[in-house]
Amino acid sequence: MIITGLGLTALAIALAWPVPRVLARARWPQRDPIAAIIVWQAIGLAGGLSLIGAPLIYALSPLDHHLPSSLAAFARQTLAGEPFAHLTAPHIAALAIAAALSAQLTIALAISALRTRRQRQQHRDSVALLARDDPDRPETIVIDHDRPAAYCVPGSPPLLVVTSGMRDTFAKGELDAVIAHEYAHLNYRHDILALPFMAWNQALPWIPSTAVARSSVSQLIEMMADDRASRTCDADTLAHAISLAAGSHSGPEHNEATRVARLTDPLPPLSMPGRALALMAAIALVAVPTVALAIV
């Protein structure tokens, strides 16, 4: 069990920094955002399993040579009123670390979900007071603001909000492309994809990969929506709309520039063998700690 624990520790360290940095800098995710997000999800899940599993294996190693048997023995001791029998202080400390990490990740996910739901409801209430219907586009509502912007609010019913600055200054094709992009977010519930990475970053901000993963997945989600919108709208028109919206405000525009370049000068799609390799890597990432914890 100790060797397994050391292996999981090494995997957790690799997934906490070098692997996410390499993936974030790679070009292939732009060619297949869906496969890239699956790999990011695998990194998060495998990293969490390794981070919790390594101290748990060490903590319960005095009870048995296999983790499932050790957990069963620990459960029996707990029911008998002696949970820490045969465990020394370092083992108890490791058990506390594993329990704290498990609780922190679970609570962070729940808090993120509740906070997001509350913020959306508050935003809905504000929009109800400020917005007006668009007679030309019944599917959208308009908020008076000079800055060109559009966004969606998932829920029931979903909201698609456009500012008057965008409605009045964008050409019809550009506005159609922006709305198609936002509808892609709503129809495919991209907010659900983003939620675990937000929670991961909030729960473990001291792990470098959490911020890298959150930023990378956010950009990949935008690319997924761009791809979906490009099926019904001209890609160059969508790229021009993105440039106009990005140029209307100050701040970092790297993500928008990357999206525009991807639409106007697209890279070839990832080949089927390339996609298969990415998916196999994702499966392997999750399988290694899962098998190690369940069998070894």
N, C-alpha and C positions, 0 to 999 in steps of 0.2 A: 504493500500500500504506500510506503514511503516513496518508492520510485515513481509510482503513479502520481502522487502528490507533487513531486518535483517536476514531473512532466507537465502537469496542469499549471504549475506556477510559471514555467517557461512559456507555455502557450498564452497564458494571461498577459505576461509581459510583452510578448510579440504582438498580441492583438490590441494592447494599450497604446502602442506608439508606432513601431516601424511599419507594420502591415497597413494601418489606416493612412499613414503618410504616403506610402507608395501608391495605394489605390486612389487617393485624392489627387495625386499629380499625374496619374495615367490619362491617356487620351481615349482609350477604348470605351470607358463609360459613356462618353458623348455619342458613341456609335450605337449603343444599346442601353439606354437608361433603365429599362425594366430589369435586365439581367444584373446591372450594376447595383440596383437597390436590393435585389435578392442577396447579393454578396454582402452588402452592408448589413442587412438583417442577420445574415449568418455570423458575421463578425461580432455583432452585438450579443446574439444569443450564446455563441461559443465563448465569448469573453466573459459573460455573466456566469455561465456554468463553471468555467475554469476558476474565476475569481472566488466564487463561493465554494466550489468543490475542493480546491487545494487545502484551505484551512480545515474544512470539514473532515477530509480524509485523515489529516494529521491528528485532529482532535479525538477521533474515535478509533484510531489505530490500536490502542491497548485492548479494545474489546474483541476484535476479530481481524482476520486478514483480508476480509472483503467488506466493502462499504455497506451493501444491503444487509449483511448479517450484523455488522456493527450497529446500524440504525435500529435493527430489530432488538439487539441486546440493550441498546440505550433506552428504547421504549419500555422494555421490561423493567429495567432499573428505575425508570421514572415512575412507572405505575407502582412499583414496590416502595417508593418514597426515598430511593437512594440514587438519584440521577447521575451523580458524579463519582460513584464507586469505581475504583480502578483508574480514575483519571487524575493526573497530576495538575499542578497549577498551569503549566504551559499548555496542556491539552484543553483545560477549561477556558483559557484565554482564546485559543484558536476557535473553540466552539462558539464563544461569544462573538468573535469577529464574523464567523460564517452566518450566525443568526442575525447580527446587525446588518450585514450587507444584504441578506435576503429581505429583511424588513424594510430597509431603506429603498431598495429597488421597487418593491411592491407598493409601498406607501407613496413613493414619488409618482408612479404610474397612475395611481388612484387620484392623487392631488392634481396632477396635470389634466386628467380627464375632467374632473369636477371644475377646476379653474377655467378650462377652455369652455365648458358648457355654460358656466356663469357669465363669462365675458361675452359669449355669443348672445346670450339672452339680453344682457345689458345693451349690447350694440343694436339688437333688434328693437329694443324699446326706444333708443335714440333715433334710429332710422325711421321708426313709425312717426316720430314728431317732426323730423326734418325733411324726409324724402317726399317726392311726388311721383305719380305714375308718368310713364313716357307714352304718349298716345301713338307714337310711331313704332314703339317696340314694347308690346305688352309684357314681355318676359323680364323687362328691366325696370328699375326705379331710379330716379335721378335725385342727386343731392347737389345743391348749388355750391360750387367751389371752382375757383379759377384754374386750379391745377388739374391737368388731364390725368385721370386715374379710373381704374375699374377694379372691383374685387367681388368676391362671393362670400356668403355666409352659409355654411352647410347647416342642415337641420330640416325641420318640417314646419312650414314649407321652406325650401332653400331661397335665399335672396341673391340677386345679382344687381349690384349697385354700380352706377356710372355717374361720374361728376358732370356737371354742366360744362365744365371746361373741355372735357373729352367729347361730349355729345355735340357741342357746337363747333369744334375745331377739327375734328377728325373726319376724313372722307368716309363715305358709306362703307367701302370695302375694308378700310382700316378698322372701323368700329365693328363690323361683322367679324373680323379676325380676332379682335380682342374679346368679344363676347363668346366666340367659339372656344377660345382658350380658357376662359373662366368656366364655361359649361363643362369642359373636360375635367376640371377640378371637382365640380359638383357631382357629375355623373359617375366618376370613378372613385369618389371619396378619398381623394389624395390626403385629406386631413388625417385620416386614420393611419396612413403610411407614416406621416410625420410625427404622430403623437409619441410612439415609443422612443424615438430619438430625442425628442424634447425632454421626456422624463428621464432618460439615461443621462443627459447632460446636466439636468437639475439635481439628480441624485448623486452623481459622481463627477462633479466639476473638476476635481483634482486629477482625473485621468485625462490626458491630452486627447485621446481619440474621441471622447464624447463630443467635444466642440467641433472637431474635424468632421465627424460623422453627421452631426446635425446640419452643418453648413453644406456639405456635399450632397446629402439627401435632399435638402431644400432645393438646390439647384437642379438636381436630376428630376425632381417632381415638376419643376417648371418646364424642363425639356420634354417630359412626357406629355404635358398639356400642349406644348408647341407642336409636337408630332401629331397629336390628335386633331388639333385645329387645322394643321396643314393638309389634312385629308379633304377638308371641305372649303378651305380658303387658300389663296395664293401665298406661298411661303415668303416671297419678297414683300408682299403687302403686310404680312404679320411682322416681319423684321422691321419694316419702316415704322409701324405702329409702336413697337417696343422701343425703338430709338427715340421717337417723339416723346413717349411717356417718360423715359429715363432722362431725357434732356431737359425736362420741365422742372427738375428739382436738383438740388445739390446733394452730394453724398457719393458713396462708392458705386461705380457703374460697371465693375468688372464682370459681374454675373450677367448683366444685360448685354455687354459687349460680346461675351462668349456665346450667348444665345443667338444674337444677331449674326455673328460669324458662322455659327452652325447652320442657320437657315439659309444664308446667302451663298455660302461656300461649303456645302455639306460634305462631311466625311462619308466614305462608303459604309453601308450598314455592316455590323459585325456578322461575320460568316456563321453558318450553322455550326461548324466545328468549334468556332470561337465561343459561340453562345453555350454550346454543350460543355465546353471546358469550364466556363464560368460557373454554370449550374452545378457541375460535378465538384468544383472547388467549394462551393457553398455547402453542398451536402456533406462533403468530407469535413469541413470546419465544424459543423454541428455534430457529426457522428463521432468524432474523436473524443470530446469530453463526455458525450452521452454514454458511449460504450465503456469508457474508462470508469465512469461513476457507477454504471449498472453491473458491470461484469468483473472488472479487475479487482 
